[in-house]
Amino acid sequence: MNDLPQPPVAAQRPHSFTAHGHMIEDPYAWLRDAGYPSVTDKDVLDYLEAENAYHDAVMAPLKPLSDRLFKEMRGRIKEDEATVPQKDGDWLYWSDFEEGGEYRRWWRKPVGGGADELILDEPALAAGKEYFRLGALTISEDGNILAYATDDNGSERYTIRFKDLSSGRLLADDVPDARGKWGDVSIEGTIGNIVFNADATGLLYGLTDEHWRTRTIKFHRLGTPSSEDRVIYFEEDEGFSVGVELLSSRKWIAIASGDHQTSEVHLLPADDVTAPLLCVSPRKVGREYDVDEHDGTLFIHTNDTDPNFRLVTATLDNSGEWEERIAPSRQFYMTGVECYQDFFVIEGREDGLDQVELHRYDGGAPTRIGFPEASYVAGLGDNPEYAVQTLRLGYESMVTPGTVYDYDVATGALEVLKVQEIPSGYDPAKYATERVKITARDGTEVPCSIVYPAGFPRDGSGKLYLYAYGAYGYAVPPGFSTSRMSFLDRGVAFAIAHIRGGDDLGQQWYLDGKLDKRTNSFNDFVDVARGLIELGFTSPGNIAIAGRSAGGELMGAVVNSNPELWQVAVVDVPFVDVLNTMMDATLPLTPGEWPEWGNPIEDKAAFELIRSYSPYDNVKAQDYPAMWIGGGLNDPRVTYWEPAKFAAKLRAMKTDDNVLVLKTQMGAGHGGKSGRWESLKEAAEENAFVLWQLGVEQGE
């Protein structure tokens, strides 16, 4: 691999702006096409294609390893995998893959017996397309109409279409009489859930605007053109986004609006979408809440008095007067409530571990479902019906494959319905998992979940792959991964750092990693790595690291601050041009992101802080680890130019000879390639790069 071609060099073109008394130089600003979201600038496209060609040249000698990884990763996946059927009304619903298939098929059959009915064929819809992703899928209460949304370029602007399940006919644009029965056969530019009204005469959906912001909920009446769709709700605050969902009893539709710190919910009767909206409680900055309903009582999950949330109730006719049902707890972080006919379920975490509790409406001690391992992921599965006496649950751990249970509410018995099948074989005795706590530089104990092959050395000689996210209150679950086994079977340990910025240990854990405390996330990650070194799991230079999206920002920050610790970094769809993005209110997500990162346009302190850590702005002349950087041309979340600018600046400034590649998916978005095998090939290629850099690419 010593005869690599020379990497492309991006031109530097003078560009600067002044804010809060500082001039910011940005010589790679030209990589943002002025016509975005349309990208047609020849210089931009030529540079991205040159980087892709360089990536392909670097990866070409690794193709045998990549192919071997893909083969073994695919061998761990059941090709004709199917979900466990679940009852909803008169039907049992499930999905499956055909042998070798890229996409799912969706099925149903009558509960009382009868033939299987294919209700949606993703492989047929995806045929001939470079990219395909199914978004929302919902069926009317009477079971006769299917509405589904698809994206065929990764831009996450979905088109809703309809299928008449009574006839089995897909209402496509080339069906001559489709309009005569259903009106418009497609609704473009949507995102989020689709909710039918009670009598299935129409549906509610969220519409994206030109900035990819969802501020409008509309009602589409079947049989009318979409140009006549009625606005049900419009969000005046450009920093808020809005979504729609059907509550558990199916009597009410919730329209929820919010940003990263404040929320507001309006209710609409499912049987009368022309009724006035009921605002549960007007928004208050810093207060979040969500709602379910049972027998005329609202069950409201809120952080109004404590960041660990509490449960309150209110009547529909006095929805703003809240009465506490379950007080907040220092130990238990309440993450949600779901109502059923005879009981309600509280989900949460205690010491970072998932908990599921059943509560009776008439009071009494709750029932907590027990799980056997010291570190695991568990929670409610698909439970569409309101009147149930069994609950579908999901469970897994870093060494236990995904398991689907039915929980008998009356007896407490757990029935195993399905255990993830690994065709090539799996022996859990070959692996071990631990959950350790590592003291960060400010004295905070940071959890870390780690899995490793049996007999893994604790003398510092081991190789370690460390992953984290650390933003938006998202807790990375310590779950099972078949792809990860390709590292474990080659002697590499894998760890998840549950750093601040996620809500692993409660909402305060999240709050302690955002805004003016953002650097805690970066420090936690570095300190976890150092702690694992002290525990003998690895040593400096033997560590691979990875993060995606906001986790890619984390990667950019730590390769700038502590490059000596890492051998290789995967920096995928990374939010690395933080200052420029947060200074541009015209970008899709910027106004809604200010509560997460700060508003550097108006707030000098936020400007100074973001400027101090923004990865692109802090690239310096120093040695860096090898890096694999990824982006998507159609990505509306992290725009393609962020990874491109980061890679270009690194190439110009880094003082080492370590390999750096940039791969931009020219026909995809934030999630990379679609299709289970195409996305697996992408993962195999990325893993081959990591193993190569760790020096363990050969053998099993």
C-alpha positions in Angstrom: 0.0 0.0 0.0 3.0 2.3 -0.4 2.2 3.3 -4.0 -0.9 5.3 -3.3 -1.8 8.1 -5.7 -1.5 11.7 -4.5 -4.7 12.9 -2.8 -6.6 15.7 -4.4 -5.9 19.2 -3.2 -8.8 21.7 -2.9 -8.2 25.2 -4.0 -8.2 27.9 -1.3 -10.3 30.9 -2.3 -10.3 34.0 -0.1 -13.5 34.3 1.9 -14.1 35.8 5.3 -16.7 37.4 7.5 -16.6 39.4 10.7 -18.7 38.8 13.8 -18.4 40.0 17.4 -15.1 41.7 16.5 -13.4 38.7 15.0 -12.6 38.0 11.4 -13.2 34.4 10.4 -11.3 33.1 7.4 -13.0 30.3 5.4 -11.0 29.5 2.3 -13.1 26.4 1.5 -16.5 28.2 1.6 -16.7 27.7 -2.2 -17.4 24.0 -1.6 -21.0 25.1 -0.7 -22.9 25.3 -4.0 -24.7 28.6 -4.2 -27.7 26.8 -5.7 -28.1 24.3 -2.8 -30.1 22.1 -2.4 -29.4 21.7 -6.1 -25.7 20.9 -6.5 -24.5 21.7 -10.1 -21.3 23.7 -9.6 -18.7 22.0 -11.8 -15.8 22.9 -9.5 -17.6 21.4 -6.5 -18.7 18.3 -8.2 -15.2 17.8 -9.7 -13.6 18.0 -6.3 -16.1 15.6 -4.7 -15.5 13.1 -7.6 -11.8 13.5 -7.3 -12.0 12.7 -3.6 -14.2 9.7 -4.4 -11.7 8.5 -7.0 -8.9 8.8 -4.5 -11.0 6.9 -1.9 -11.5 4.1 -4.4 -7.8 3.9 -5.2 -6.9 3.7 -1.6 -9.5 1.0 -0.9 -8.8 -1.1 -4.0 -6.0 -3.2 -2.4 -8.4 -3.8 0.5 -11.1 -5.2 -1.6 -10.3 -8.8 -0.7 -10.7 -7.9 3.0 -13.8 -5.9 2.4 -15.3 -8.8 0.4 -14.4 -11.2 3.1 -15.9 -9.0 5.8 -19.1 -8.6 3.7 -19.4 -12.3 3.3 -19.0 -13.0 7.0 -21.3 -10.1 8.0 -24.0 -11.3 5.6 -23.5 -14.9 6.8 -24.7 -13.7 10.3 -28.0 -12.4 8.9 -31.0 -14.6 8.2 -31.7 -13.8 4.6 -35.5 -14.6 4.8 -35.9 -12.9 8.2 -39.4 -12.1 9.3 -40.9 -10.1 12.1 -43.3 -11.8 14.6 -46.9 -11.3 13.5 -48.9 -8.9 15.6 -52.6 -8.6 15.9 -54.3 -5.2 15.1 -58.1 -5.5 14.8 -59.2 -8.3 12.5 -55.7 -8.8 11.0 -52.3 -10.1 11.8 -49.5 -8.0 10.4 -45.8 -8.7 9.8 -43.0 -8.1 7.3 -40.2 -10.2 5.9 -37.4 -10.3 3.4 -37.1 -12.7 0.5 -33.9 -14.7 0.3 -31.3 -12.3 -1.0 -33.7 -9.4 -1.0 -32.6 -5.8 -0.3 -36.0 -4.5 1.0 -38.9 -5.7 3.1 -42.3 -7.0 2.0 -45.3 -6.2 4.2 -48.0 -8.8 4.8 -51.3 -9.4 6.6 -53.8 -12.2 7.0 -57.2 -12.5 8.8 -57.0 -13.4 12.5 -59.6 -16.1 12.0 -57.5 -17.7 9.2 -57.1 -17.2 5.5 -54.5 -16.5 2.9 -51.4 -14.3 3.4 -51.9 -10.9 1.7 -49.0 -8.9 0.4 -50.0 -5.3 1.2 -46.7 -3.5 0.2 -43.8 -4.8 -1.9 -40.8 -2.6 -1.2 -38.6 -4.5 -3.7 -41.0 -3.7 -6.5 -41.2 0.0 -5.4 -37.4 0.2 -5.3 -36.7 -1.5 -8.6 -34.4 0.5 -10.9 -33.7 3.1 -8.2 -30.2 3.9 -6.9 -31.8 4.9 -3.5 -35.1 3.9 -1.8 -36.4 4.3 1.7 -39.8 3.7 3.1 -40.9 6.2 5.7 -44.3 6.2 7.3 -46.7 3.3 6.7 -50.2 3.3 8.1 -53.5 1.5 7.5 -57.0 3.0 8.0 -59.1 1.9 11.0 -61.4 -0.1 8.7 -58.4 -1.9 7.2 -59.2 -0.9 3.6 -56.6 1.8 2.8 -52.9 1.8 3.0 -50.9 5.1 3.0 -47.2 5.0 2.8 -44.3 7.5 2.2 -41.1 6.9 0.2 -37.9 8.8 -0.5 -35.9 8.0 -3.6 -32.9 10.2 -3.3 -32.0 10.5 0.4 -33.3 14.1 0.7 -35.9 13.0 3.3 -38.6 14.7 1.4 -41.1 11.9 1.2 -44.0 11.3 -1.2 -47.2 9.8 0.2 -49.1 7.3 -2.0 -52.1 5.1 -1.4 -53.2 1.6 -2.0 -56.7 0.3 -2.0 -56.4 -2.9 0.0 -59.9 -4.0 -0.8 -58.9 -4.4 -4.5 -55.2 -4.8 -4.0 -54.6 -2.0 -6.5 -51.7 0.4 -6.0 -52.9 3.9 -6.9 -50.0 5.0 -9.2 -49.8 7.9 -11.5 -50.3 5.7 -14.6 -53.6 4.3 -13.4 -56.2 6.1 -15.6 -59.1 6.1 -13.3 -57.2 6.6 -10.0 -58.2 10.2 -9.7 -61.8 9.5 -10.2 -61.9 7.5 -6.9 -59.2 8.9 -4.7 -58.3 12.3 -6.0 -54.5 13.0 -6.1 -52.6 9.8 -5.9 -49.5 11.3 -4.3 -48.6 14.1 -1.9 -45.0 15.3 -2.3 -42.6 17.0 0.2 -43.8 15.3 3.4 -42.0 14.0 6.4 -43.0 12.2 9.6 -46.1 10.2 10.6 -49.3 9.8 8.6 -52.6 9.6 10.6 -56.0 8.7 9.3 -59.1 10.2 10.8 -61.5 7.8 12.4 -63.8 7.2 9.4 -60.8 7.0 6.9 -62.1 9.8 4.7 -58.8 11.5 4.9 -55.4 11.8 6.7 -53.1 14.2 8.4 -49.5 14.7 7.5 -46.5 17.0 8.0 -45.3 19.1 5.1 -41.7 20.3 4.7 -41.0 23.8 3.4 -38.2 25.0 1.2 -35.8 25.0 4.1 -36.7 21.3 5.0 -38.5 22.5 8.1 -41.8 20.9 9.1 -44.0 23.7 10.3 -47.4 22.7 8.7 -49.8 19.9 9.4 -52.4 19.4 6.7 -55.5 17.3 6.2 -56.0 15.5 2.9 -59.5 14.4 2.1 -59.5 11.3 -0.2 -61.1 12.1 -3.5 -59.9 15.7 -3.6 -56.7 17.2 -5.1 -53.9 17.8 -2.6 -54.0 21.5 -3.7 -57.2 21.7 -1.6 -55.6 20.1 1.5 -56.6 22.1 4.6 -54.0 23.5 7.0 -54.8 22.1 10.5 -51.9 23.7 12.2 -49.1 26.1 11.3 -46.1 26.7 13.6 -45.2 30.4 13.7 -41.7 29.8 15.3 -39.2 28.8 12.6 -37.1 27.1 15.3 -39.9 24.7 16.2 -40.8 21.6 14.2 -44.2 19.9 14.3 -45.4 16.3 14.0 -48.6 14.3 14.3 -49.5 11.0 16.0 -52.6 9.0 17.0 -52.9 8.5 20.8 -53.3 5.0 22.2 -57.1 5.0 22.5 -57.3 6.2 18.9 -59.9 8.8 20.0 -57.5 11.7 19.8 -54.8 12.9 17.4 -51.9 14.8 18.9 -50.1 17.6 17.1 -46.8 18.2 18.9 -44.5 21.2 18.3 -41.2 21.8 19.8 -37.4 22.4 19.7 -34.7 20.9 21.8 -35.9 22.4 25.1 -39.6 23.4 24.8 -42.7 21.6 23.6 -46.5 22.2 23.1 -49.2 19.7 22.3 -52.6 20.3 20.6 -55.3 17.7 20.5 -57.9 17.0 17.8 -60.8 14.5 17.9 -60.1 11.7 15.5 -63.7 11.6 14.6 -64.0 15.3 13.9 -60.9 16.9 12.3 -62.9 20.1 11.7 -63.1 20.7 15.5 -61.1 23.5 17.1 -57.6 22.4 18.4 -57.3 21.9 22.1 -54.0 23.2 23.4 -53.1 21.0 26.4 -50.9 23.7 27.9 -49.3 26.7 26.2 -45.5 26.5 25.7 -43.1 27.6 28.4 -39.5 28.0 27.5 -37.5 25.1 29.0 -40.5 22.9 29.7 -41.1 19.7 27.7 -44.2 17.5 27.8 -45.9 14.7 25.8 -49.4 13.3 26.2 -51.4 10.1 26.1 -55.1 9.7 27.0 -57.3 7.2 28.8 -61.0 7.4 29.4 -61.1 11.2 29.2 -58.0 11.7 31.4 -54.7 13.0 30.0 -51.5 11.4 31.1 -48.8 14.0 30.8 -45.1 13.2 31.0 -43.2 16.4 31.8 -39.9 17.9 33.1 -41.7 21.0 34.5 -40.3 20.5 38.0 -37.4 18.1 37.6 -35.1 17.0 34.7 -35.9 13.4 35.5 -39.5 14.0 34.5 -42.7 13.2 36.4 -46.2 12.0 35.5 -49.2 14.3 35.9 -52.8 14.0 34.9 -55.5 16.4 33.8 -59.0 16.4 32.5 -59.8 17.2 28.9 -61.9 20.1 29.8 -59.3 21.5 32.2 -56.1 20.3 30.5 -53.9 23.0 32.0 -54.5 22.1 35.6 -52.1 19.3 36.3 -52.2 16.9 39.2 -49.1 14.8 40.1 -49.6 11.1 39.7 -45.9 9.9 39.9 -43.4 12.2 41.5 -39.9 12.7 40.0 -37.1 10.5 41.3 -33.4 11.0 41.7 -32.8 7.4 40.8 -35.3 6.8 38.1 -35.3 8.8 34.8 -38.8 8.6 33.3 -38.6 8.5 29.5 -42.3 8.0 28.5 -45.8 6.8 29.3 -48.2 4.7 27.2 -51.8 4.1 28.1 -53.7 0.8 27.5 -57.3 0.0 28.5 -56.6 -1.6 31.8 -53.2 -0.3 32.8 -50.5 2.2 31.7 -46.8 1.6 31.2 -43.9 3.8 32.3 -40.5 3.4 30.6 -37.3 4.8 32.0 -33.8 4.2 33.1 -32.2 3.6 36.5 -28.4 4.0 36.6 -28.5 4.0 32.9 -30.3 0.7 32.5 -33.8 0.4 30.8 -36.8 -0.3 33.0 -40.4 -1.1 32.1 -43.1 -0.6 34.8 -46.8 -1.5 34.7 -49.2 0.6 36.7 -52.9 0.1 37.4 -55.3 3.1 37.0 -56.8 2.5 40.4 -53.3 2.7 42.1 -51.2 0.1 44.0 -47.6 -0.8 43.7 -46.2 -0.9 40.1 -44.9 -4.1 38.6 -41.4 -3.8 37.2 -40.3 -6.4 34.6 -37.0 -8.0 35.5 -34.1 -8.5 33.1 -31.2 -10.8 33.8 -28.0 -9.1 32.6 -25.9 -6.3 34.1 -26.0 -4.3 30.9 -28.8 -4.5 28.3 -31.4 -2.8 26.2 -35.1 -3.4 26.8 -38.4 -1.8 26.1 -41.9 -1.9 24.6 -42.2 -3.3 21.1 -45.0 -3.1 18.6 -48.3 -2.9 20.7 -50.9 -1.3 18.4 -54.1 -2.4 20.2 -55.5 -0.6 23.2 -57.3 -3.5 24.9 -54.5 -6.0 25.5 -53.5 -8.4 28.2 -50.1 -9.2 26.8 -47.3 -6.8 25.9 -44.8 -7.2 23.1 -41.2 -6.5 24.4 -37.8 -6.4 22.9 -34.5 -7.3 24.7 -30.9 -7.6 23.8 -27.4 -7.0 25.2 -23.9 -6.7 23.8 -23.6 -10.5 24.0 -27.3 -11.5 23.7 -29.0 -11.5 20.3 -32.3 -9.6 19.9 -35.1 -11.4 21.6 -38.9 -10.7 21.2 -41.1 -11.5 24.2 -44.8 -11.5 25.0 -45.3 -10.5 28.6 -48.5 -11.8 30.3 -49.9 -8.8 32.3 -51.9 -11.1 34.7 -49.2 -13.7 35.5 -45.9 -11.8 34.8 -44.8 -14.7 32.6 -42.4 -13.9 29.7 -42.9 -16.0 26.5 -40.0 -16.1 24.0 -41.4 -15.5 20.5 -38.2 -15.1 18.6 -34.5 -15.0 19.1 -32.4 -13.3 16.4 -31.0 -16.2 14.3 -27.4 -16.1 13.2 -27.1 -18.6 10.4 -23.3 -18.8 10.5 -23.4 -19.6 14.2 -23.0 -17.8 17.5 -21.5 -18.9 20.8 -22.0 -16.3 23.6 -19.3 -18.1 25.6 -16.7 -16.7 23.2 -17.4 -13.1 24.4 -17.7 -11.2 27.7 -19.2 -7.8 28.5 -18.8 -5.3 31.3 -20.1 -2.0 32.3 -17.4 0.1 33.9 -17.4 3.6 35.4 -14.6 5.9 34.6 -13.9 9.1 36.5 -13.7 12.2 34.2 -11.4 15.1 34.9 -14.1 17.0 36.8 -14.8 14.0 39.0 -18.0 12.8 37.2 -18.3 9.1 36.8 -18.9 8.2 33.2 -20.3 4.8 32.3 -18.8 2.7 29.5 -20.2 -0.6 28.1 -17.5 -2.9 26.7 -17.6 -6.2 24.9 -14.5 -8.2 24.1 -13.4 -11.7 23.1 -12.9 -14.2 25.9 -9.2 -14.1 27.0 -8.8 -10.5 25.9 -5.5 -9.3 27.4 -5.5 -6.6 30.1 -1.9 -5.7 29.7 -2.5 -2.7 27.4 -1.6 -4.6 24.3 -5.2 -5.0 23.0 -6.8 -3.1 20.2 -10.0 -1.2 21.0 -12.8 0.3 19.0 -14.5 3.2 20.9 -17.8 4.6 19.9 -20.0 7.5 21.2 -22.6 10.0 20.2 -23.1 12.5 23.1 -25.8 14.9 21.9 -29.5 15.7 21.7 -30.2 13.5 24.7 -29.8 10.3 22.7 -28.5 7.4 24.8 -26.5 4.9 22.7 -28.0 1.5 23.6 -25.6 -1.3 24.7 -27.2 -3.6 22.2 -26.2 -6.6 20.0 -24.5 -6.2 16.7 -23.6 -9.0 14.2 -21.3 -6.6 12.3 -19.3 -5.9 15.4 -18.4 -9.6 15.7 -16.0 -9.1 12.8 -13.9 -7.0 15.2 -14.3 -9.3 18.2 -13.4 -12.4 16.2 -10.2 -10.6 15.2 -9.3 -9.8 18.8 -10.5 -6.2 18.9 -12.6 -5.1 21.9 -15.6 -2.7 21.3 -16.7 -0.1 23.8 -19.5 2.5 24.0 -18.7 5.7 26.0 -22.0 6.9 27.6 -20.8 10.5 27.7 -22.7 13.6 28.7 -24.8 15.1 26.0 -26.8 11.9 25.8 -29.5 11.2 28.4 -28.0 7.8 29.5 -28.2 8.8 33.2 -31.1 11.2 32.9 -32.0 14.5 31.4 -29.4 16.3 33.5 -26.8 14.2 31.9 -28.0 15.6 28.6 -28.1 19.2 29.9 -24.5 18.8 31.2 -23.3 18.2 27.6 -25.0 21.0 25.7 -24.8 24.8 25.2 -22.1 26.2 27.5 -21.3 22.7 28.8 -20.8 21.2 25.4 -17.1 20.5 25.9 -17.9 18.1 28.7 -18.9 15.6 26.0 -15.5 15.9 24.3 -13.6 15.7 27.6 -15.7 12.7 28.7 -14.8 10.8 25.6 -11.1 11.4 26.0 -11.2 10.6 29.7 -13.0 7.3 29.0 -10.3 6.4 26.6 -7.7 7.2 29.1 -9.6 5.2 31.8 -9.7 2.2 29.5 -6.0 2.5 29.0 -5.5 2.6 32.8 -7.7 -0.5 33.1 -5.4 -2.3 30.7 -7.8 -2.7 27.8 -5.6 -0.8 25.4 -2.8 1.8 25.0 -2.4 5.1 23.1 -2.2 4.5 19.3 -4.1 1.2 19.6 -7.6 2.8 19.6 -10.0 3.2 16.7 -12.8 5.7 17.2 -16.1 6.4 15.5 -19.0 8.8 15.6 -21.6 9.9 13.1 -23.6 13.1 12.7 -23.3 15.0 16.0 -21.0 12.1 17.0 -18.9 13.1 14.0 -18.6 16.5 15.6 -17.2 14.7 18.7 -14.7 12.9 16.5 -13.6 16.1 14.9 -13.1 17.7 18.3 -11.1 14.8 19.8 -8.8 14.3 16.8 -8.0 18.0 17.2 -7.4 17.9 20.9 -5.8 14.5 21.5 -4.6 13.0 18.2 -1.9 11.0 19.9 -4.5 8.7 21.5 -6.1 7.4 18.2 -4.8 5.2 15.5 -7.8 5.7 13.2 -11.0 7.7 13.2 -14.3 7.2 11.4 -15.9 10.6 11.0 -19.2 10.0 9.2 -21.7 12.6 8.0 -20.0 14.8 10.6 -21.3 18.1 12.0 -17.9 19.7 11.9 -18.5 23.2 10.5 -20.4 24.2 13.6 -19.7 27.9 13.6 -20.5 28.6 10.0 -23.7 26.5 10.2 -24.9 28.1 13.4 -24.2 31.5 11.9 -26.5 30.8 8.9 -30.2 31.0 9.7 -31.1 30.1 6.1 -29.9 26.5 6.5 -32.5 23.8 7.1 -31.9 23.0 10.7 -30.1 26.1 12.1 -32.9 28.0 14.0 -34.1 24.8 15.6 -30.5 23.9 16.6 -29.8 27.1 18.6 -31.3 25.7 21.8 -28.8 22.8 21.5 -25.6 24.6 20.6 -26.3 28.3 21.2 -27.0 31.2 18.8 -23.6 32.7 17.8 -25.4 35.4 15.7 -26.8 37.2 18.7 -24.8 35.8 21.6 -21.1 36.7 21.8 -20.4 34.1 24.5 -22.0 31.4 22.3 -19.9 32.6 19.4 -16.7 32.4 21.4 -17.5 29.0 22.8 -18.4 27.4 19.4 -15.4 29.0 17.8 -13.2 27.4 20.4 -14.3 23.8 19.6 -15.8 23.8 16.1 -13.7 21.1 14.5 -13.3 22.8 11.1 -12.2 26.0 12.7 -9.7 24.3 15.0 -7.8 22.1 12.5 -4.1 22.9 13.1 -0.6 21.9 11.9 -0.1 18.7 13.8 -0.1 15.0 13.3 -3.5 13.4 13.0 -4.6 9.7 13.0 -5.7 8.0 9.8 -9.3 9.1 8.9 -12.2 7.8 7.0 -14.7 10.7 6.4 -18.1 10.3 4.9 -20.9 12.5 3.6 -24.0 12.5 1.4 -24.7 14.9 -1.4 -28.5 14.9 -0.6 -28.1 15.0 3.1 -30.4 17.7 4.6 -29.2 17.2 8.2 -25.4 17.6 7.8 -24.8 19.2 4.4 -22.3 17.6 2.2 -19.8 20.5 2.3 -19.2 20.1 6.1 -17.2 16.8 5.6 -15.7 18.1 2.3 -14.4 21.3 3.9 -13.1 19.4 6.9 -11.2 16.9 4.7 -9.8 19.7 2.5 -8.5 21.7 5.5 -7.0 18.7 7.1 -5.1 17.8 3.9 -3.7 21.3 3.8 -2.6 21.5 7.4 -1.8 18.1 8.9 1.9 17.2 9.2 1.7 13.4 9.1 1.5 10.8 6.2 -1.4 8.9 7.6 -4.2 8.1 5.1 -7.2 10.3 4.9 -10.1 9.5 2.6 -13.4 11.3 1.9 -16.3 9.4 0.4 -19.4 11.4 -0.6 -22.4 9.4 -1.6 -23.6 11.2 -4.7 -27.1 9.7 -4.7 -27.8 9.3 -1.0 -28.3 11.4 2.2 -27.7 11.2 5.9 -28.2 7.5 6.3 -25.9 6.4 3.5 -26.9 3.8 0.9 -30.3 2.1 1.1 -31.0 -1.6 1.0 -29.7 -4.1 3.6 -26.9 -5.5 1.4 -25.8 -2.3 -0.2 -25.6 -0.6 3.2 -23.8 -3.7 4.6 -21.2 -3.5 1.7 -20.6 0.1 2.8 -20.1 -0.9 6.4 -17.7 -3.7 5.3 -15.6 -1.3 3.4 -15.4 1.1 6.3 -14.6 -1.8 8.7 -11.8 -2.9 6.3 -10.2 0.5 6.5 -10.3 0.4 10.3 -8.9 -3.1 10.6 -6.1 -2.1 8.1 -5.1 0.8 10.2 -5.2 -1.2 13.4 -3.0 -3.8 11.7 -5.3 -6.7 12.3 -6.9 -7.0 8.9 -5.8 -10.6 8.2 -7.3 -13.8 9.5 -10.2 -14.5 11.7 
